[in-house]
C-alpha cells in the first residue's frame, strides 16, 4: 500500500513531486469523479479569462491547516487546467508574508484577512494598495490556555477575567500579527468578559509554528492561532482549548487569497486563472470526508505543515477534544467552500476588521469603511471567476452575524458599531 508520505514533499521545496505522485494515485480518480470532465474537457490554458500573462505564480503560505486550498490546487493540478503553475512557498512569519507581497518576492499569498487591510491603511508596515481576491476558509482557529492555568482553576473566559482583575501577576497572551484575525479574536473574547487586552494584560506577537514551543518554556499563558497548533498543544500536554473561534463568531472569515492591486492590474488573466484553480481546490476539499482526509495526508508533509496526519485530521473532520476531558462534534468546523459562501469576498467582513482596528486604536480616525472595503475586496474579479465555474454568488455584498457577546454585525453602520464597545482603546 502506498504510504501518505509517498505523495508529499520531504523538504520545503515546491510541491511538484507531490503532484506527480498523487496524479498517479487514487486521488486523481476522486478528482475526476467529483468534477466531471476534468480530464476529458480540459480547457486550453486560460479559456474564459484570456491567456495568463505569467506561467508560474509563487504563492506564500504559513504552515497551517488552512493553507490547504493553495497546496491542493498545485498538487491536484487544478492550476494546470487554467494554464498556470502554482508554486507554494513556505514563509517564516506573517511579517515575512507582508514584506514579500509588498516587494514582489511572492506574487500572492494565503494570508490573514486583516493583513491586506493593514497594509492598505499603512498599519503595522508599509502602505500599499492591496487586493483580497477570495476567501479560503471559515472557522477552525482557537484560543489555547496553558495547562498551568487549569491547575489554578482558570479554564474559561470568566475565570480568566477574574484572575486578571485580581492582579496577582501579569498574564501574557500571544497573537500572530498586529492586524491578524487571531489578534481580533483574542481581543474580542477577552473584552467580552471585561478585560481590556491592551491595558489589563500583556500581548505579544509570535509566528504560528512557534506558539507551542513558547508556551512550553513558559513565555505565555495563552495564545490564539490557527490549527493544527492548538491541537498540538493538547497532544503535547501543555495547553487546552478554552474557546474556538467559531464560538466567538460563527462562520467567521479567516484566511484569504491576497495580492497587491499592482499585480492585479498588471496580470489580470493570471489573477483569474489562479483564483479559478484555488476555488476548484476549495470545492474539492469540502466535497467529502475522504477528500478532507487525503488533504490532511498531503499537507502534513514537512514541506507544508510538518506535523502528523493524526494531529490535523480530527479537527478538520469536526471532531474536537479540549484537553480537559470534553469531546464534541463541532457543527461549524473549518470549511473551504459551502457553495461559494466561504469564498465570496463579503464587504461586510472587510468592514468588520476596520471597525476593530478603530476600536483598538490601530487607526486613529474613522475611514470611509465601505470605500476601503470596495477597494480591497475584489468582488468584480470574484464574480467573473464564479460565473466561469458556475459557483453561486449571493445577491448582497453584506451579511449579518451575531458574535459571542450577543452583538449583531450587519455592515450597515460601521462607525456606530466601532464606537459601541465600552471596552476599547480609542483616543477619541
BELFENNOR-V219340 format. One line per field, one symbol per residue. phi: phi as a letter, one per 20 degrees, with the letter a starting at -180 (. if undefined). psi: psi as a letter, one per 40 degrees, with the letter a starting at -180 (. if undefined). A space follows every 50 residues. Layout:
# BELFENNOR-V219340
phi->???
psi->???
This chain:
# BELFENNOR-V219340
phi->.fegffdcfecefgefgfgffffeeffffffffecgngefdgefgmgncn fgfceccedfbdfcgffgfffffefenffggdnccedfcfdeafffggff ffenfcebbfbggffffffgememqfebfcbeeafdacmndadddfgfff fendccgffffffffflfaeedcdceagdfgffffffffffgdneefece bdccdcfgfefffffgenfbeabdbefeffffffgelcbceeaeffffbf mffcececbefgfgffcfffgfffgfffffffffgffaffffffgfffff fgfdembegfeffgffenedcdncoecaeffcffccbllnffefegffff fgffffgfgemfcecffegffffffeeegfffffffffelefcffdedcd cdefeneedcnebffffgeeefebcffc
psi->hhidedeiieaeiifdddddddeeaeddddddddghedddfhiihehdei hhdidhhhhiiigideeddddddddeeddddeeihhhhhhididdddddd ddeedidiihihdeddddddefhfaihihihhdiidiiaeiihhiidddd deeheidddddddddefdihhhiiieidfiddddddddddddeehheede ahhihhideeddddddeeeieiihiiiedddddddefeiihdiideddhh fiiciihiaiddddddgddddddddddddddddddediddddddddddee idebdfaiddddddddeehiieeeehiihhegahiecffedddhghdddd dddddddddeedieihigddddddddhgddddddddddefhihidieiih ihideehhheedgdddddeehdhifhd.
